[in-house]
Amino acid sequence: MPLLGIFFHYVIAISWTLLFFIVCLKLSILLKNWVVSGIAFGLVVWLSMNLVILPLSRVPSTPITLSGALIGISVLMVCIGLPIAFLASRYYQSKG
């Protein structure tokens, strides 16, 4: 079961990455300031996962606390949003 969890965790992370790269094709403004885009994307990922995806799954729900939310949002901003936005910015700059 833990291996399945890790597998799906990576599938979800790669899916969010692909979504950001696709959206950048349509909204090139996201690439102009990748830091702001990355922070906003981390927030969007947290909101989507915690308010839409997880409630639709069969995962037992736990109450959202302010400290838990701030930690989760911060982690997603730093570990998902900023790296994805940085890489997308560099990738599309090189494609020119």
C-alpha positions as CSV (number, residue, x, y, z in Angstrom):
1,M,0.0,0.0,0.0
2,P,2.8,2.5,0.7
3,L,4.3,1.9,-2.7
4,L,0.9,2.6,-4.3
5,G,0.6,5.8,-2.3
6,I,4.0,7.0,-3.5
7,F,3.1,6.1,-7.1
8,F,-0.1,8.1,-7.0
9,H,1.6,11.0,-5.2
10,Y,4.1,11.3,-8.1
11,V,1.3,10.9,-10.7
12,I,-0.6,13.8,-9.1
13,A,2.5,15.9,-8.9
14,I,3.4,15.3,-12.5
15,S,-0.2,16.0,-13.5
16,W,-0.1,19.4,-11.8
17,T,3.3,20.1,-13.6
18,L,1.8,19.3,-17.0
19,L,-1.2,21.5,-16.2
20,F,1.0,24.4,-15.4
21,F,3.1,24.0,-18.6
22,I,-0.1,23.8,-20.7
23,V,-1.7,26.8,-19.0
24,C,1.6,28.8,-19.7
25,L,1.1,28.2,-23.4
26,K,-2.2,30.0,-23.2
27,L,-1.3,32.6,-20.5
28,S,2.3,33.7,-21.2
29,I,1.9,36.4,-18.5
30,L,2.5,33.6,-15.9
31,L,6.1,33.4,-17.2
32,K,6.9,37.0,-16.8
33,N,7.1,36.9,-13.0
34,W,7.6,33.2,-12.2
35,V,7.9,33.9,-8.4
36,V,4.4,35.3,-8.2
37,S,3.1,32.6,-10.5
38,G,4.7,29.9,-8.5
39,I,3.3,31.1,-5.2
40,A,-0.2,31.5,-6.7
41,F,0.1,28.0,-8.3
42,G,1.0,26.5,-4.9
43,L,-2.1,28.1,-3.4
44,V,-4.3,26.8,-6.3
45,V,-2.9,23.3,-5.8
46,W,-3.6,23.3,-2.1
47,L,-7.1,24.7,-2.5
48,S,-7.9,22.2,-5.3
49,M,-6.6,19.2,-3.5
50,N,-8.1,20.0,-0.1
51,L,-11.4,21.5,-1.1
52,V,-12.2,19.5,-4.3
53,I,-10.1,16.3,-4.8
54,L,-9.8,15.0,-1.3
55,P,-13.5,15.5,-0.5
56,L,-14.4,13.5,-3.7
57,S,-12.1,10.6,-2.7
58,R,-12.8,8.1,0.0
59,V,-10.0,9.4,2.3
60,P,-11.4,10.0,5.8
61,S,-11.7,13.8,6.2
62,T,-10.0,15.7,9.0
63,P,-10.8,19.2,10.0
64,I,-8.6,21.9,8.4
65,T,-6.8,23.9,11.0
66,L,-5.2,27.3,10.4
67,S,-1.7,26.1,11.3
68,G,-2.1,22.9,9.2
69,A,-3.4,24.9,6.3
70,L,-0.5,27.5,6.5
71,I,2.1,24.7,6.6
72,G,0.5,22.8,3.7
73,I,0.2,25.9,1.6
74,S,3.8,27.0,2.3
75,V,5.1,23.5,1.5
76,L,3.2,23.4,-1.8
77,M,4.3,27.0,-2.7
78,V,8.0,26.2,-2.0
79,C,8.2,22.6,-3.2
80,I,5.7,22.5,-6.1
81,G,4.7,26.0,-7.2
82,L,8.1,27.8,-7.3
83,P,10.1,25.0,-8.9
84,I,7.5,24.3,-11.5
85,A,7.1,28.0,-12.4
86,F,10.9,28.4,-12.5
87,L,11.4,25.4,-14.8
88,A,8.5,26.5,-17.1
89,S,10.0,30.0,-17.3
90,R,13.4,28.7,-18.3
91,Y,11.9,26.1,-20.7
92,Y,9.8,28.6,-22.6
93,Q,12.6,31.2,-22.6
94,S,14.9,28.7,-24.3
95,K,12.2,28.0,-26.9
96,G,12.0,31.7,-27.5
